[in-house]
Structures are given as structure tokens and as C-alpha cells.
């Protein structure tokens, strides 16, 4: 069973950047489309961005459009989320999963905290 491990989060000031990575223990190509999701305290988990099996960006949430970029490297079995111009409202736990998500792929996630 493929396991996904997220990394790259941290504390950053507003306007800063972070690059998140989602490393898989097996083939992400076999999973299909991949996405980054985030969940802020007291809120539901939302899809932030989605990339197709072939690497095409399929979806970016309006709230992060123009600031976040999703990409994947199927050879390295890794999905990335480049986050620029971060805002306090981007503070959340970020996870990766397939799209649609599967319960068997949820990992620990990585926390992103943006200070004002």
C-alpha cells in the first residue's frame, strides 16, 4: 500500500514562501490525479490544487490562484506545492491525496502557519 508523507511546512511571515513536498512510498502514477488539501481549525478540509496524472494543473482554488503552484514528478513519486505571497488565512494543516481522496492515503500532513 502506498504511503504519503508530507513535509516542508513551518512558520513564515506574511508575504513569504514555502514549498511543500509529498513523497510517496510507491507509484503516484498509479493513484492518478493528485491534490493538496488543507484544513484550518474548526473548518472543513478543502482541495487547494489538483494536478493530473500527466502533470497538467487541473484545478486551483480561487483563494490561492496566482500564488500557489502544484506540480508532480512521477519518477520521484513526489508532489509539490509552491506557495508564494502567503497570507495569514493560509494557515492550516496541509495534506496530499489522490483526487478524489482515499481514506487509505491520508498522512500526518504538514502544518503551515503564517504570521501577520
N, C-alpha and C positions, 0 to 999 in steps of 0.2 A: 504494500500500500504506500502510495506517495505521501510524504510528509512535507509541509511547507513551513519554512522558518523565516520570519520577518526580522529585519534589522535596519538600523540607520536612524531611528528616531532620537529625540533628545529635546533639550530646552534651547530655544532660539528666540531672539528678539524679533519683533515685528519688522517685516521687510527683508528678513534673512531667508536663507535657502537650506534645504535638506534634500538628501537623496535616499530614498528607501529602497531596500532590496528584499526580494522574496526568493529564497533559494529552495529548490525542490530536491528531494532525495531520489526522485525518478523523473520520468519524462513529463514536461509540462505540455508538450505537443499532444500527448495522449489525452490530456484533460480538455484541451480545446481553447476556447476563448478564456482569457484570464482577466481578473479585475482586482482593483484595490477598493476596499471598503473602509468606512470609518464610522466610529460610534463615539459620540460625546456623552458625558454623564447625563443620565436622565432622558436620553434621546434614542431613537431607533437607529439601527445600523443602515447606512446608506451606501450605495455604489457611487464611487467617486469617478472612476475611469475604467474603461474596458478596452482591451486590445485583442484583435482576432488571432487565431492560430498562426496566421502568416505574418503578423506584426503590424497590421493596419489598425490605427486608432478608430474604434467604433463609436465610442461614447465618452464624453467628458461632461461632468456636471456643470451647470451654468455658474455655480458659485465658485468654481476653480478654473473655469475656462480662461485661457490665456496666461495662466500661472503654473498649472500642473501639466506634466507630460508623462504619459505612460509608454513603456517600451518593454520588449522582451528579447531574450537571447535564448533560443531553443537549444543551441549547442551547449550552453552553460546551465540550462534549466533554471533560468533566473528571470524574474520580472522586476522591473524598476518603476519607481515613481519619483520623478524630479519635481520638486516643489520649490517654486520661487515666489518672491514677494509675499511671504507668509503673513497671515493676519491672526489676531487672537482667536477669531472664530474658527480657525483651522485646528484648534486644539482638540485632540481626540485620540482614541486608540485606533491604529490603522492595521488592517489585516488584508491578506490577499486570499483569493479563492478562485475557483472557476466561475464562469457566468453561464447559466445560473449557478449559485453556490451549492456546494455539497457539504453536508454536516461532517463528513469524514475528513475534510481538508482544512477545517478551521484550526489555526495555530494560536500561539500566545499573543501574537500581534506585537506592534511596537508603538510606544507612546510618543506622541508629538505634542509639545507644549510651547505655545507662542506667547511671549510676554509683550505687553504694550509699552 
